[in-house]
Amino acid sequence: MGEALQALGRADLGHLCAALEALRERPEAEAVHQARVATRRLRALLKIFKPLAKDDAARGLDEELSWLAGEFDAARDLDVFVDEIWRDAAPGAAFAGKDAFERGLQAVHANAYLRMEAALESPRARAVLLEAAAWLEAGDWTTDPAVAEIRDGLAKAYAAEVLHDRRKAVKKRAKRFDDLDAEARHRLRLKGKTLRYAAEDLAPLFPDHADRAERFVKAAKAAQDTLGALNDRSVREGLVDLAAHGDADLSRAAQRVVLGDEERDLLTAARAALKDLVEAKTFW
């Protein structure tokens, strides 16, 4: 199991280093997205291998990765809002203060990038990469006799257990989907995302069921995407308020343009995607 953790961790850390370098060289929407995904994948790895990631260094690394991922959030949310929502809505929109709203939107978008770029150039961002490498190669988990049995255990057996538990957690929440508010749906999305990452990372351990693994990952991604669309809609209101700079009338006018009435369709799509996921055949 320890070898699997190191192999996956090295790959994820390499992806993160490359994504951060690409973002520094060319700050743009796709680079932001890739950097945030890479950061979250490495953090998800700590959750997937939680029995080996209980020491102080692992907890500290998780906190620093959480901070780094958070520094991308505003830039990514605004990239999506500007490129996928406002760009389509703006040509047909007509409301008092539209020009002021667009100027405000451009300002908060630019400020989000400035904040992100400052974080990337900080000693803290550089340190998290070194901390991740050090923990993967020589963390307490590599020598601690208390976790020797887990560390030296079969990766395939552990993978089956963790996938079962992650799927069970998603299934439990999916059954109550109609009772979940926006925040609870967001937490379900995060659970589903970790399940997807675990399935993608651990599927090679089950080569006899490659087709089934591919279908399972596809179902997990569909559920993640539909829940993500719902979350993006809930985030939109806050982004409009930011761009309106406290002008309640302007905020309400812009919200009428960008919020639309698609929530029912999004809920239906998410419900169907979750059903497909919990009914998908397991590959472990």
VOPA-148473 format. One record per residue: z, y, x of N, C-alpha, C in turn; residue in three letters. Coordinates in steps of 0.2 Angstrom, whole numbers, padded with zeros to 4 digits, always signed. Atoms other than C-alpha are relative to their C-alpha. Layout:
ZYXZYXZYXALA ...
This chain:
+0000-0006+0004+0000+0000+0000+0000+0006+0004MET +0000-0006-0004+0004+0012+0014-0007+0002+0003GLY +0007-0002-0002-0014+0010+0021-0004+0003-0005GLU +0004-0003+0006-0021+0014+0004+0002+0007+0000ALA -0002-0007+0001-0011+0030+0003-0003+0004+0006LEU +0003-0004-0006-0016+0035+0021-0008+0001-0001GLN +0007+0000+0000-0034+0031+0018-0002+0005-0006ALA +0002-0005+0005-0035+0041+0001+0002+0007+0002LEU -0003-0007-0002-0024+0055+0008-0005+0003+0005GLY +0004-0003-0005-0035+0058+0023-0007+0002-0003ARG +0007-0002+0003-0051+0058+0012+0002+0007-0005ALA -0002-0005+0004-0042+0070+0000+0001+0007+0004ASP -0001-0005-0005-0036+0081+0014-0006+0003+0003LEU +0006-0003-0003-0053+0082+0022-0004+0004-0005GLY +0004-0004+0005-0061+0087+0005+0003+0007-0001HIS -0003-0007+0001-0048+0101+0003-0001+0005+0006LEU +0002-0004-0006-0051+0107+0021-0007+0003+0000CYS +0007-0002+0001-0069+0108+0018-0001+0005-0006ALA +0000-0004+0006-0067+0116+0001+0002+0007+0002ALA -0003-0007-0002-0056+0130+0008-0004+0003+0005LEU +0005-0003-0005-0068+0133+0022-0006+0003-0003GLU +0006-0002+0004-0083+0134+0010+0002+0006-0004ALA -0002-0006+0004-0073+0146-0001+0001+0006+0005LEU -0001-0005-0004-0068+0157+0014-0007+0003+0002ARG +0006-0002-0002-0086+0158+0019-0004+0003-0005GLU +0003-0002+0006-0093+0161+0002+0004+0000-0007ARG -0004+0000+0006-0081+0166-0012-0004+0001-0006PRO +0004+0000+0006-0090+0161-0028+0003-0005-0005GLU -0003+0004+0005-0087+0152-0044+0001-0008+0002ALA +0000+0007-0001-0092+0134-0039+0005-0002+0006GLU -0005+0001-0006-0082+0136-0022+0007+0000-0002ALA -0007+0000+0003-0066+0141-0032+0001-0006-0003VAL -0001+0006+0004-0068+0126-0043+0001-0006+0004HIS -0001+0005-0005-0070+0114-0029+0006+0000+0004GLN -0007-0001-0003-0055+0121-0020+0006-0002-0004ALA -0006+0001+0005-0044+0120-0035+0000-0008-0001ARG +0000+0007+0002-0050+0102-0039+0003-0004+0006VAL -0002+0003-0006-0047+0097-0021+0008+0000+0001ALA -0007-0001+0000-0029+0104-0021+0003-0004-0005THR -0003+0004+0005-0025+0096-0037-0001-0008+0001ARG +0001+0007-0002-0032+0079-0031+0005-0002+0005ARG -0004+0002-0005-0021+0079-0016+0007+0000-0003LEU -0006+0000+0003-0006+0084-0027+0001-0006-0004ARG -0001+0006+0004-0010+0070-0039+0001-0006+0004ALA -0001+0006-0004-0010+0057-0025+0007-0001+0001LEU -0007+0001-0001+0008+0061-0022+0003-0003-0007LEU -0002+0003+0007+0011+0057-0041-0002-0008+0000LYS +0002+0007+0000+0001+0041-0039+0004-0005+0004ILE -0004+0004-0005+0011+0035-0024+0007+0002+0000PHE -0007-0003+0000+0027+0042-0030+0006-0004+0003LYS -0005+0004-0003+0038+0027-0024+0000+0002+0008PRO +0000-0002-0007+0033+0033-0006+0001+0007+0001LEU +0000-0007+0000+0034+0051-0010+0006+0004-0003ALA -0007-0002+0002+0052+0054-0013+0004+0004+0005LYS -0004-0003-0005+0058+0062+0003-0001+0008-0001ASP +0000-0008+0001+0061+0081+0005-0007+0003+0002ASP +0006-0002-0002+0045+0083+0015-0006+0000-0006ALA +0004+0001+0005+0035+0076+0001+0001+0005-0006ALA -0002-0005+0005+0044+0087-0012-0003+0007+0002ARG +0002-0007-0002+0041+0102-0002-0008+0001+0000GLY +0008+0000+0000+0022+0097+0000-0002+0001-0007LEU +0002+0000+0007+0021+0095-0018+0000+0008-0003ASP -0001-0007+0002+0028+0113-0021-0005+0004+0003GLU +0005-0005-0004+0016+0121-0008-0007-0001-0003GLU +0007+0001+0003+0001+0112-0016+0000+0003-0007LEU -0001-0003+0007+0007+0118-0033-0002+0008+0001SER +0001-0007-0001+0008+0136-0026-0008+0001+0001TRP +0007-0001-0002-0010+0134-0018-0004+0000-0006LEU +0004+0000+0006-0018+0128-0034+0001+0005-0005ALA -0001-0006+0005-0010+0142-0044-0003+0006+0002GLY +0004-0006-0002-0018+0155-0033-0007+0000-0002GLU +0007+0000+0002-0035+0149-0039+0000+0000-0007PHE +0000+0001+0007-0030+0148-0057-0004+0006-0004ASP +0003-0006+0003-0034+0166-0062-0007+0001+0001ALA +0007-0001-0002-0050+0167-0052-0005-0005-0004ALA +0004+0005+0003-0056+0151-0060-0001+0001-0007ARG +0000-0001+0007-0051+0155-0078-0005+0006-0001ASP +0004-0006+0001-0060+0172-0076-0007-0002+0001LEU +0006+0002-0001-0075+0164-0069-0003-0004-0006ASP +0003+0004+0006-0077+0152-0084-0001+0005-0006VAL +0000-0004+0006-0073+0166-0096-0006+0005+0001PHE +0006-0004-0001-0086+0178-0088-0007-0003-0001VAL +0007+0003+0000-0100+0166-0085-0002-0004-0006ASP +0001+0005+0006-0098+0154-0100+0001+0003-0007GLU -0002-0003+0007-0091+0165-0114-0003+0007+0000ILE +0002-0007+0001-0093+0183-0111-0007+0002+0001TRP +0008-0002-0001-0111+0183-0104-0004-0002-0006ARG +0004+0002+0006-0117+0174-0120+0002+0004-0006ASP -0003-0004+0006-0106+0184-0132-0002+0008+0001ALA +0001-0007-0001-0109+0201-0124-0006+0003-0003ALA +0006-0004+0003-0127+0205-0129+0000+0001-0007PRO +0000-0001+0007-0124+0203-0147+0006+0003-0003GLY -0006-0003+0002-0107+0211-0147+0000+0007-0001ALA +0000-0007+0001-0104+0228-0154+0006+0002-0003ALA -0006-0003+0002-0087+0236-0155+0002+0006+0004PHE -0003-0006-0003-0078+0252-0151+0003-0002+0007ALA -0004+0001-0006-0073+0252-0133-0003-0006+0004GLY +0003+0005-0004-0085+0238-0127-0001+0001+0007LYS +0001-0002-0007-0090+0247-0111+0007+0000+0004ASP -0007+0000-0003-0071+0250-0107+0002-0007+0001ALA -0002+0006-0001-0068+0232-0110-0003-0004+0006PHE +0004+0003-0006-0082+0226-0098+0003+0003+0006GLU -0003-0003-0006-0075+0238-0085+0007-0003+0002ARG -0006+0003-0001-0058+0231-0087-0001-0008+0002GLY +0001+0007-0002-0064+0213-0086-0003-0001+0007LEU +0003+0000-0007-0074+0217-0070+0006+0001+0005GLN -0005-0002-0004-0058+0224-0063+0005-0006+0001ALA -0005+0005-0001-0046+0210-0067-0003-0006+0004VAL +0004+0006-0003-0060+0197-0061+0001+0002+0008HIS +0000-0002-0007-0061+0207-0044+0007-0001+0003ALA -0007+0000-0002-0042+0208-0043+0002-0008+0001ASN -0002+0007+0000-0040+0189-0046-0003-0003+0007ALA +0003+0002-0006-0052+0186-0031+0003+0003+0006TYR -0004-0003-0005-0043+0198-0020+0006-0004+0001LEU -0006+0004-0001-0027+0189-0023-0001-0007+0003ARG +0002+0007-0003-0035+0172-0020-0002+0000+0007MET +0002-0001-0007-0043+0178-0004+0006+0001+0005GLU -0005-0002-0004-0027+0185+0002+0005-0006+0001ALA -0004+0007-0001-0018+0168-0001-0003-0004+0005ALA +0003+0004-0004-0031+0159+0008+0001+0002+0007LEU -0001-0003-0007-0029+0170+0024+0007+0000+0002GLU -0007+0000-0001-0010+0168+0023+0002-0006+0004SER -0003+0005-0003+0000+0158+0035+0003-0006-0004PRO -0002+0006+0005+0007+0148+0020-0006-0004-0002ARG +0005+0004+0001-0010+0142+0016-0002-0005+0006ALA +0001+0004-0005-0013+0136+0033+0005-0005+0002ARG -0006+0005-0002+0004+0128+0035-0001-0006-0005ALA +0000+0006+0005+0001+0117+0019-0004-0005+0002VAL +0005+0005-0002-0014+0108+0027+0004-0004+0006LEU -0004+0004-0006-0003+0104+0043+0005-0004-0003LEU -0005+0004+0003+0011+0099+0032-0002-0007-0003GLU +0003+0006+0003+0000+0087+0022-0002-0005+0005ALA +0002+0005-0005-0007+0079+0038+0006-0003+0003ALA -0006+0003-0003+0010+0077+0046+0003-0005-0005ALA -0003+0004+0005+0017+0069+0030-0004-0007+0000TRP +0004+0006+0000+0002+0057+0029+0001-0005+0006LEU +0000+0004-0006+0003+0051+0047+0006-0002+0002GLU -0006+0001-0003+0021+0052+0051+0006+0002-0004ALA -0005-0002+0004+0031+0056+0036+0006-0006+0000GLY -0006+0005+0001+0048+0047+0032-0002-0007-0003ASP +0002+0006+0004+0039+0035+0021-0003-0006+0005TRP +0004+0005-0005+0030+0027+0037+0005-0004+0003THR -0005+0004-0004+0046+0021+0045+0007-0002-0004THR -0006+0001+0004+0060+0021+0031+0001-0007-0002ASP +0000+0007+0002+0066+0003+0029+0002+0000-0007PRO -0002+0001+0007+0072+0007+0012-0006+0000-0005ALA +0006+0001+0004+0054+0008+0006-0005-0005+0003VAL +0004+0004-0004+0047-0005+0018-0003-0005-0005ALA +0003+0005+0004+0044-0018+0004-0006+0003-0004GLU +0005-0004+0004+0034-0005-0006-0006+0002+0005ILE +0005-0003-0005+0025+0002+0009-0005-0006+0002ARG +0004+0006-0003+0020-0016+0015-0003-0004-0005ASP +0002+0004+0005+0016-0022-0002-0007+0000-0001GLY +0007+0001+0001-0001-0027-0009-0002+0007-0004LEU +0003-0006+0003-0011-0011-0014-0002-0002-0007ALA +0003+0002+0006-0020-0020-0028+0006-0001-0005LYS -0005+0001+0005-0004-0025-0037+0004+0006-0002ALA -0003-0006+0002+0004-0008-0036-0005+0004-0004TYR +0005-0004+0004-0013+0000-0042+0000-0002-0007ALA +0000+0002+0007-0013-0011-0057+0006+0003-0004ALA -0006-0002+0003+0005-0006-0061+0000+0008-0001GLU +0001-0007+0001+0002+0013-0059-0005+0002-0005VAL +0005-0002+0005-0014+0013-0069+0003-0002-0007LEU -0003+0002+0007-0005+0003-0083+0005+0006-0002HIS -0005-0005+0002+0009+0016-0083-0003+0007-0002ASP +0003-0006+0001-0002+0031-0082-0004+0000-0007ARG +0004+0001+0006-0013+0024-0096+0005+0000-0006ARG -0005+0000+0006+0003+0021-0107+0002+0007-0001LYS -0003-0007+0002+0009+0039-0105-0005+0004-0004ALA +0005-0004+0004-0008+0046-0111+0000-0003-0007VAL +0001+0003+0007-0009+0033-0125+0006+0002-0005LYS -0006-0002+0004+0009+0038-0131-0001+0007-0003LYS +0001-0007+0002+0004+0056-0132-0006+0001-0005ARG +0006+0000+0004-0013+0053-0139+0001-0002-0007ALA -0001+0003+0007-0006+0044-0154+0003+0006-0004LYS -0003-0006+0004+0003+0061-0159-0004+0006+0001ARG +0005-0006-0002-0012+0072-0155+0000+0005-0005PHE +0000-0005+0005-0012+0080-0172+0006+0004-0001ASP -0007-0003+0000+0006+0085-0170+0001+0005+0006ASP -0002-0003-0006+0004+0093-0153-0003+0008-0001LEU +0002-0007+0000+0003+0112-0151-0004+0001+0007ASP +0005-0001-0006-0008+0120-0137+0003-0002+0006ALA -0003+0002-0006+0005+0118-0124+0001-0007+0001GLU +0000+0007+0000+0008+0100-0128-0007-0003+0002ALA +0007+0003-0001-0011+0097-0128-0001+0001+0008ARG +0001-0001-0008-0011+0105-0110+0003-0005+0004HIS -0004+0005-0004+0002+0093-0104-0003-0007-0001ARG +0004+0006+0001-0008+0079-0111-0006+0000+0004LEU +0006-0001-0004-0023+0085-0102+0002-0001+0007ARG -0002+0001-0007-0014+0085-0086+0002-0007+0002LEU -0001+0007+0000-0008+0067-0089-0006-0004+0001LYS +0007+0003-0001-0026+0062-0092-0003+0001+0006GLY +0004-0002-0006-0032+0071-0077+0003-0005+0006LYS -0002+0004-0005-0020+0061-0066-0002-0007-0001THR +0003+0007+0001-0025+0045-0074-0007-0001+0002LEU +0007+0000-0002-0043+0049-0071-0001+0000+0008ARG +0000+0000-0007-0040+0053-0053+0003-0007+0003TYR -0002+0006-0002-0030+0037-0051-0005-0005-0001ALA +0006+0005+0002-0044+0027-0059-0005+0000+0005ALA +0006-0001-0005-0057+0035-0047+0002-0003+0007GLU -0002+0002-0006-0046+0032-0032+0001-0007+0001ASP -0002+0006-0001-0040+0015-0035-0005-0006-0003LEU +0005+0005+0002-0056+0007-0043-0003-0004+0005ALA +0002+0005-0005-0062+0000-0027+0004-0006+0002PRO -0004+0005-0001-0048-0011-0026-0001-0006-0005LEU +0001+0004+0005-0055-0020-0041-0008-0001-0001PHE +0007+0001+0000-0073-0024-0036-0004-0004-0005PRO +0002+0005+0005-0075-0038-0049-0002+0003-0006ASP +0000-0004+0007-0074-0025-0063-0003+0007+0001HIS +0003-0006-0001-0085-0011-0056-0003+0004-0006ALA +0003-0003+0006-0094-0008-0072+0005+0002-0005ASP -0005-0002+0004-0079-0008-0082+0004+0006+0002ARG -0003-0006-0003-0071+0004-0070-0004+0007-0001ALA +0005-0006+0001-0086+0016-0072+0001+0002-0007GLU -0001-0002+0008-0084+0016-0091+0006+0003-0001ARG -0006-0003+0001-0066+0019-0090+0001+0007+0003PHE +0000-0007-0003-0068+0034-0078-0004+0005-0004VAL +0004-0005+0004-0081+0041-0089+0003+0002-0006LYS -0004-0002+0006-0070+0040-0104+0006+0005+0001ALA -0005-0004-0002-0056+0048-0095-0002+0007+0002ALA +0003-0007-0001-0067+0062-0089-0002+0004-0007LYS +0002-0003+0007-0074+0065-0107+0007+0003-0003ALA -0006-0002+0003-0056+0066-0113+0003+0006+0003ALA -0002-0006-0004-0051+0078-0099-0005+0006-0002GLN +0005-0006+0002-0067+0089-0103+0002+0003-0007ASP -0001-0002+0006-0063+0090-0121+0007+0004-0001THR -0006-0003+0000-0045+0094-0119+0000+0007+0004LEU +0001-0006-0004-0050+0107-0106-0003+0005-0004GLY +0003-0005+0004-0061+0116-0118+0005+0003-0005ALA -0005-0002+0004-0047+0117-0130+0005+0005+0004LEU -0004-0004-0004-0036+0124-0116-0003+0007+0002ASN +0003-0006-0001-0049+0136-0111+0000+0005-0006ASP -0001-0004+0005-0049+0143-0128+0006+0003-0001ARG -0006-0003+0001-0031+0146-0129+0002+0005+0006SER +0000-0004-0006-0032+0154-0111-0003+0007-0002VAL +0004-0006+0002-0045+0166-0118+0003+0006-0002ARG -0004-0005+0003-0033+0176-0128+0003+0004+0005GLU -0003-0003-0005-0023+0180-0113-0004+0004+0005GLY +0005-0004-0004-0038+0185-0103-0003+0006-0003LEU +0002-0006+0004-0044+0197-0116+0005+0005+0000VAL -0005-0005-0001-0027+0205-0116+0000+0004+0007ASP +0000-0003-0007-0028+0208-0097-0005+0005+0000LEU +0006-0004-0001-0045+0215-0098+0001+0007-0004ALA -0001-0006+0004-0040+0227-0112+0006+0005+0002ALA -0005-0005-0003-0026+0234-0102+0005+0003-0005HIS -0005-0002+0005-0013+0235-0116-0003+0003-0006GLY +0003-0003+0006-0025+0242-0129-0001-0005-0005ASP +0000+0005+0005-0021+0232-0144-0006+0000-0004ALA +0006-0001+0004-0035+0238-0154-0006-0003+0003ASP +0006+0003-0004-0048+0234-0141+0001-0007+0001LEU -0001+0007+0000-0040+0217-0138-0002-0004-0006SER +0002+0004+0006-0042+0212-0156-0007+0000-0001ARG +0008+0000+0001-0060+0218-0157-0003-0005+0005ALA +0003+0005-0005-0064+0208-0141+0001-0007-0002ALA -0002+0007+0002-0055+0193-0147-0005-0003-0006GLN +0005+0002+0005-0066+0193-0163-0006-0003+0002ARG +0007+0002-0003-0081+0191-0152+0000-0006+0004VAL +0000+0006-0005-0075+0178-0140+0004-0006-0002VAL -0004+0006+0002-0063+0167-0149-0004-0005-0005LEU +0004+0004+0005-0075+0161-0163+0004-0004-0005GLY -0003+0005+0004-0071+0147-0175-0001-0007+0001ASP +0002+0007-0002-0075+0132-0165+0006-0005+0001GLU -0006+0004-0001-0057+0126-0164+0000-0007-0003GLU +0000+0006+0003-0059+0113-0177-0005-0005+0003ARG +0004+0004-0003-0074+0106-0169+0002-0003+0007ASP -0003+0002-0006-0065+0105-0152+0005-0005-0001LEU -0005+0005+0002-0051+0096-0160-0002-0007-0002LEU +0003+0007+0002-0062+0083-0168-0003-0003+0007THR +0003+0004-0006-0071+0080-0151+0006-0002+0005ALA -0006+0002-0004-0054+0079-0142+0003-0006-0003ALA -0002+0005+0003-0048+0067-0154-0004-0007+0001ARG +0004+0005-0001-0063+0056-0153+0000-0003+0007ALA +0000+0002-0007-0063+0056-0134+0006-0003+0002ALA -0006+0004-0002-0045+0051-0133+0000-0007-0003LEU +0000+0006+0003-0048+0037-0145-0004-0005+0004LYS +0004+0004-0004-0062+0031-0134+0004-0002+0007ASP -0003+0001-0006-0051+0032-0119+0006-0005-0001LEU -0005+0005+0001-0036+0022-0126-0003-0006-0002VAL +0003+0006+0002-0048+0009-0132-0004-0003+0005GLU +0005+0003-0006-0058+0007-0116+0004-0006+0003ALA -0002+0006-0003-0056-0009-0108+0003+0001+0007LYS -0003-0001-0007-0045-0009-0092-0004-0004+0005THR +0003+0003-0005-0052-0014-0076+0005-0003+0006PHE -0005+0002-0005-0036-0019-0067+0003-0006-0002TRP 
